[in-house]
Amino acid sequence: MDTNAIFKKLVDFLLIFLLVFFALQLFNGNKEKTIDPNGKVVFTTSDNKYSIPASVDLKIDNKSPEAVVFNSCDDIILSSGGDIIDLPSVECRDINVESGSTNTLNYADDYASFSTAWSYKFAITLPWKEVPIESNFEITNKWAIAKIFTAFVYAPMYNGMVFLLDLFKGSLGWAIIAITIIIRFVLMYPQHKMMVSQKKLQAVQPKIKALQEKYKWQQAVLGPKLMELYKKEKVNPMGSCGFLLIQMPILLVIYNIILNINDPVHYYHVYDVLQNFKLSDIDFNFFWLDLLWAGGIAGLLLGLTVWLIQFVQVKLSLAQIKKASPKKEVVLEKKKDASAYSSMMPDPEVMNKFMLYGMPAMVAVFTYTLFAGVGVYWGVSTLVMTIQQFVVNKMIKKQK
């Protein structure tokens, strides 16, 4: 079996996987509770080690046959180095954990109580136990590189989102749209250079394939010949790499901010001038969307919308280029005789089809499964790229 056949099978497998995954997300039901007659009550933090700022969760897993009742203040003590630490934001209440159930206490509001790097311990007292149950964890400082990234990239962008939330009277939807457009505007020039580079590379694909065909058994000769062609045509095959190095950290930060916008621990990064910011002021509803909800009919409609935008963007990026002599238009030249291509090169037509159909399908599934706010961000970001790609295509067409 040649490389092209293997590649086609991989594409088919991926598309089938996406369809199955999407169906499971739609019809996945609730799992039955499991009860261990000889089980115990287990108290554990969500992690054994946190970095500052820490969002600590205490999970109660009741594996016993009886319900467990305790008070969130009177029966739980937090200490570090033998000193008891106050948790001023904790609401004092009785907590009832049924048999076979779990409950989670979130201490994100008390992030300031976990601002010192040290060992910590929760001690939980239950009515029938003489000795408290202990759960130990550690708070550490971030590494130097992580601190620099947080101080100069994450914190400014997070505060930018906070500023926009204040500007738009707490509307998370409009804040997401605004910060996405701002980021895309900042990245417009490198994005433009990347798009132009991709178009130029597409235009010389027939010449590249001709060289690959001519020197398919002389790999030592093929490399220099390709470099000579790139230099002659003023094409940089790695033109998009630099942009990706700039773009990916920024996009990941925005993604993380939206995904965790309702986590109080992020107050740690808020500048003094924006200290009036409150999570209670945020409006998570945007037209017919709950931006902190995933799936459902709304998620399906949003996923289809993002799929359509992504499809159009990829379609424009693979816009057909006219060859010099034939009337037929192609994206990448492919001859009928598949053996004319190097066995190490995947079929460009299959790669284009995967980009055109596979990538939008993947993005649609991810949009459906993640918070709607992330889908709005991705949709607006792709829409801006689509408009920019359309302009680039027009510019290149005029230059011919």
N, C-alpha and C positions, 0 to 999 in steps of 0.2 A: 504493500500500500504506500503511495507516494505522500509527500508532505501536504499537498493540496487536499487530498482526500481526508487525511487526518485532521487538518485544520477545519474542514467543513463539518466533520463529525463533532469536533469540539464546539463549534458554533451552534450546531443543532442541540447538543447536550445542554449548553448554557441557556438557550431559549426555553427548552423544556423544563429545566430547573426553575427558571424564573416563573413560568406559568404554574408549576406545582406549588412553589413557595407562596405565590399570590393567592392561590386557592386555599391553602392551609391557613393563611392569615384571615381569610374571609369566614371560614367555617370552623376554626379552632374553638372548641368548647372548653368549659371549665373542668379541671381535673378533680377527681374525688379526693377527699381528705384521707390521709393515712394516719392511723392511730396505733401506737405500739403499747400493748397492755403493761409492759415492763419498762416503758420509757420514762424519761426524766424531763425536767424543765431546764432548757439550755438558754443561757444569756450570752450572747456574743456581739462584739462590735462588727460593723460591716467590713472592717479591715483591721489587720494587726499593726499597720504602720500608716500614718498620715503625714502629709507635708503641710506647712503653714501656707494659706489659711485652711483649717481643717473643718470639714463638714462630717461630723461624727454621728453615726446611727447605731442605736442599741437594739438588737433584734432579740425578741423573746419567742422561742420555739417550744410550745407545750406539747410534748410527746407523751405525756401521762394521760390516764383515763379520766382525770378529774379537771375541772376548771381551776384556773389560777387567778387570784385577786391580790393586787398589791397597789400601794400608793406611789405615784411618780416622784413625790418629794420625800415622804417619811421613810420609804423603804429602799431608796436608791441614794447612794453616796458616791461622789466623785472625789478622788484624792490624787495627789502627786507628791512624791517624796515624803509621805506621812502627813501632809497638810491637806485639809479638806478644802475643796474648791467650790465656790458658790456658782450656781446656775440660775441667774436672776430671771431668765426668760422662760423657765419651765413652768408650765401650768400645773398646779397641784390638783391631782384628780385620781380617783380609783380606776385602775385598769383591770378589766376582766378578759382573760385570754381563755377561750373555750378549748376543750380537749381536741387535740389534732390541729389546732390553729396556730398562727404566728401573728405577732404584733411588732411594730417597729416604732421606737421613740427617736425622733430626729432632734439633734441638738445644734442645728445649723444657726439658729438665732443667737446661740451662745458661742459663736466662733471666737470672740475675744477671750473666753475662758481657756481656749486651747492655743493661745498665741505664743506660748513658750515651749521650746524644744525640750522634751523630757519624757519620762515614763509616766503613764497614767493608769488609773485603776477604778473601775466601777465595782462597788460592793452592793449586792442586792440581798435584802433580808426577806425571807418567806416565812409565813406564820408557823409552819411545821418543821422548819429547819433551825437548829441552834447556831449553826455556822453560816455566815453569809456566803453567797455564791459570788465569786470574783471573775471579772473579765478584764484582762490587761491589754493595753495597746501603747503605742509610742507615737509621739509627735516629733517630726524632724524638720530641719530647714531644707529648702530647695537647694540644688546645686547652683554654683555660680552662674552657669550659662542659663539655667532656668530662671534665676532671679533677674538677669539682664533682659531676657526675653519678656518676662512678665512686666518689668518696669517700663520698658521702652516700646513694647508692642501691645501686649494684652491690656494692661491698665489704661493706656490712652484710648484704645478702641472701645473698651467697656464704658469708660466715662463719656465717650462720644455717643454711645447708645443711650446712656442716662440723660445726657443733654437733650438728645432728640426726643426722648420720652417726655421730658419736661416741656419741650417746645410744642409738641403735638398733644398736650394735655393728657398724657398717659396712654395714648393710643399706640399699642405695640405694633400693630399692622403698619401704620404710616411710618413709624420709626424704623422698622425693618426695610421698608421700601426706600426711605431716604438714605440710610447708611449703605445700602447695597448700591444705589446710584452713585453715591460719593466715592465708594471704593472702586467701582468700575470706572469712574471718571479719572481717578488717580492712576489706575492701571491702563488707561486708554492708549497711551503712546506705546508701551511695550507690547500690548495686545495687538495694536495695529501692525507693528513690525513683525510679529509672529504670523499674523494672517497673511501679510504680503509675502513673507518667506514661504509659507505653505503653498500659496498660489503659484509662485515661481517654480517651486519644486514639482508641483503637479504638471506645469507646462512642459517641463523637460523630461517627464516620465517616459515618453516614447524613446527619447535618446538614451536614457538610462537602460531601458529594457533592451535596446539594440546592442549596447555595449555588453550587457550581461549575457545576451545570446552569443555574441561574437567571441567573448573570452570566458565562456562558462567553464571551460576546462583549464583555464590559466588564471587562477585566483590571484597569483602574485602580480600579474599584469593588470587585472581588472581594477584593483584598488587605485593605483596611480592614474589610470585612465579616467576613473570616476572623479577623482580629485581635480584632474585637468578640466573635465567638463564643468564641474561646479564653479571653478575659477573663471572659466570662459563665460558662463551664463550668469555669473554673479549670484550664485545660489549658495546658501548655507544650510546644509541638511540638518544641522543641530540648532537652527535659529530659534526654535521654541523652547529649548532647554533652559536658557537663562531666564526667560519669562516665567516658566513654571517654578523655578527656584524662588522667584519673588512672589508669585501669586499664591502658591500653596499654603505657606504659613499664615498669610492674611486671611484667606478664605476659611481655613481651619479655625482660626480665632473667632471670626464672625459666626461660623457654624456653632462653635462651643458656647459663645455668649447667648445666642438665641435658644440653644438647647437647655441652658441652665439659668435662664433669665429670672426664674422664680426661686432660685436658691439664695437664701439670705446671706450665705457665707461670702458672697461677692461684694457685700458692703465693705469688706476689708480693703478693696481696691478703690473705693470711691474717694475722689479728691474732696478737700475741705469745702471748697466752693459749692459742691453739689450735695452736701450732707443732708439737705432737706428731702432728698429722694427717698421714697417709701414704696415698697412692693405693693402696698394696698392701693396706691394711686394708679397702678397699671391696669389698663383695660385690655384683657386678653381676647376679647371678641372683636372680629373685624368683618363687617358685613355678615355673611352667613357662616363664617368660620370661627371655631374656637381654636385659637392658635396654640393651645397647650393640649390639644386632643389629637389622637392619631386614629386612622382607619375610619370605618363607617362610610356612609354615602358621601359625606363632605370630603373625606380623604380620597375616595374613589374619583370624585369629580376633579379635585385638585390634582391628583395623579395624572388623570387624562389630559388636563390642561397643560401641565408641565411636560408631559410626553409630546404633545403637539408642538409646543415651543421648541423643545429640544430637537425634534425631528426636522423642523424648518431650519434651525440653526445648522445642523449637520448637513442638510440638503444644500444649503447655500455654501458651506465650506467645501463641499464636493461638487460644486457647480461645474457643469460640463465645459470642456475646453475644446475649441475647434482645432482640428489638425490642419496642417498646411494644404494637403492635397485632397483627401477624401471628403465627401459631403457629410459623412456620418460623424456624429459628435461622441466623444468618449471622455471618461474621467481619467482612467488609466488604460493604456493600450494593452490589449490581450489578444494574442493570436490563437487561431483555432487549434494549432498543434501545441498542446500543453507541454510536450517534451522539449520545446524550444526554450523553456525557462529552466533556470538552475533548479535542481531538486531541493536546494536549501532555501528557496524563496517561496513564501506563501502566495497564493493566488491573489493579486491586488483587487480583483473584482469581488472576491469573497470578503476581503478585509473591508472594502467600501460598504458592502451590504451589511456586514456586522456593525460598522459604525452608524449606518443609517437606521437599522432596525433594532439591533441588539442594545446599543447604548441608551437610546431613549426608553426602551423597555425596562432596563435596569434602573434608570433614574425614576421612572414612574413607580416601580415597586418600592424603592427606597422612600419616595415621597409619601406613598400610602402608609408605610409602616412607621415613619417618624412624625414628630410634632408638625402640625399644619404650618406653624411659623417657619420651620425649616423649608417646607415646600414653597411658601411665599418667597422666601429669600432666594431659593434656587431658581424659581420661575422668573423673578424679576431680573436676576443676574443673567440668565440665559437670554431673556428678551433683549436686554441691553447689548449682549454679544451678537444677537441676531441682527439688530439694527446696524451695528458696527460692521458686521460681515457683509451686509448688503451694500454699505457705502464702499467698502474695500473692493468688492466685486465690480461696482460701477467704475471706480477709479482705474482699475486694471483694464477694464474693457475699453475705456477711452484712450488708454496708452497704446493700444494695438493699432 
